[in-house]
C-alpha cells in the first residue's frame, strides 16, 4: 500500500480557471477540453518530475516476483535489511547479501528481486519489504497532486499542450496568450507558441 509524501494538492477546477486566464480569448476554443489538456500535461510533467512514494510487499520464501503499485514508474531504493546492516559484520544476523529490486516490463508492471528470499532471511529480516518508488501523478476525485511551487510549471506545460492541440486542428492564424509567470502577452501561431512554452517548461524544470 502506497503512502503519500507531503503534497499540496490543487483542485482541477482551479487549474482550469488559471489556464483559461492564461489562454485569454483563445480559451473559447477549448470548451470542455481544458481538464483533458491539463491531464495530458500532468502526464508529461509526471514523467519528468514524478512523485516519490513508499510501499511494501509481503515476502514469501523462494518467491522473487511480486505485483507492482499501479502508479509505479521506477524503483528508487529499499530498506529491507538496513537495520541489520548496522550490526557488526561478524554477527550471525548480519545480512551478507541483500537483493536488488528490479522492474519487469509488461502489462501490468511487476517487481522482481534479484535473488529470491530464503525462509532463513525472512526469519531474520522480516517479511515486510518496504521500498521507495517514483510514481505517476494522477487526478483523483478532482484533485491534482502537485506542490504549490510546481503549479506554474504544470500550467506552462498545459499552455504548450493547448497550443499543440490547436496546431493539430490546423489553426495557423496568430492567437494571443499570457505568460503564467509575469503575465507577459504573447502573440503567434499555435505551433510557434507551443515551441515557446515547451522551451519555457523545460527551463523551469531545470531551475526548480
Secondary structure in CASP SS format (residue, H / E / C, confidence):
PFRMAT SS
TARGET T0000
AUTHOR 0000-0000-0000
METHOD secondary structure of the structure
MODEL  1
X C 1.00
X C 1.00
X E 1.00
X C 1.00
X C 1.00
X C 1.00
X C 1.00
X C 1.00
X C 1.00
X E 1.00
X E 1.00
X H 1.00
X H 1.00
X H 1.00
X H 1.00
X H 1.00
X H 1.00
X H 1.00
X H 1.00
X H 1.00
X H 1.00
X H 1.00
X H 1.00
X H 1.00
X H 1.00
X H 1.00
X H 1.00
X H 1.00
X H 1.00
X H 1.00
X C 1.00
X C 1.00
X C 1.00
X H 1.00
X H 1.00
X H 1.00
X H 1.00
X H 1.00
X H 1.00
X H 1.00
X H 1.00
X H 1.00
X H 1.00
X H 1.00
X H 1.00
X H 1.00
X H 1.00
X H 1.00
X C 1.00
X C 1.00
X E 1.00
X E 1.00
X E 1.00
X E 1.00
X E 1.00
X E 1.00
X E 1.00
X E 1.00
X C 1.00
X C 1.00
X C 1.00
X C 1.00
X C 1.00
X C 1.00
X E 1.00
X E 1.00
X E 1.00
X C 1.00
X C 1.00
X C 1.00
X C 1.00
X E 1.00
X E 1.00
X E 1.00
X E 1.00
X E 1.00
X E 1.00
X E 1.00
X C 1.00
X C 1.00
X C 1.00
X C 1.00
X C 1.00
X H 1.00
X H 1.00
X H 1.00
X C 1.00
X C 1.00
X C 1.00
X C 1.00
X C 1.00
X C 1.00
X C 1.00
X C 1.00
X C 1.00
X C 1.00
X C 1.00
X C 1.00
X C 1.00
X C 1.00
X E 1.00
X E 1.00
X E 1.00
X E 1.00
X C 1.00
X C 1.00
X C 1.00
X C 1.00
X C 1.00
X E 1.00
X E 1.00
X E 1.00
X E 1.00
X C 1.00
X C 1.00
X C 1.00
X C 1.00
X C 1.00
X H 1.00
X H 1.00
X H 1.00
X H 1.00
X H 1.00
X H 1.00
X H 1.00
X C 1.00
X C 1.00
X E 1.00
X E 1.00
X E 1.00
X E 1.00
X E 1.00
X E 1.00
X E 1.00
X E 1.00
X C 1.00
X C 1.00
X C 1.00
X C 1.00
X E 1.00
X C 1.00
X C 1.00
X E 1.00
X E 1.00
X C 1.00
X C 1.00
X C 1.00
X H 1.00
X H 1.00
X H 1.00
X H 1.00
X H 1.00
X H 1.00
X H 1.00
X H 1.00
X H 1.00
X H 1.00
X H 1.00
X H 1.00
X H 1.00
X H 1.00
X H 1.00
X H 1.00
X H 1.00
X H 1.00
X H 1.00
X H 1.00
X H 1.00
X C 1.00
X C 1.00
X C 1.00
X C 1.00
X C 1.00
X C 1.00
X E 1.00
X E 1.00
X E 1.00
X E 1.00
X C 1.00
X C 1.00
X C 1.00
X C 1.00
X C 1.00
X C 1.00
X E 1.00
X E 1.00
X E 1.00
X E 1.00
X C 1.00
X H 1.00
X H 1.00
X H 1.00
X H 1.00
X H 1.00
X H 1.00
X H 1.00
X H 1.00
X H 1.00
X H 1.00
X H 1.00
X H 1.00
X H 1.00
X H 1.00
X H 1.00
X H 1.00
X H 1.00
X H 1.00
X C 1.00
END
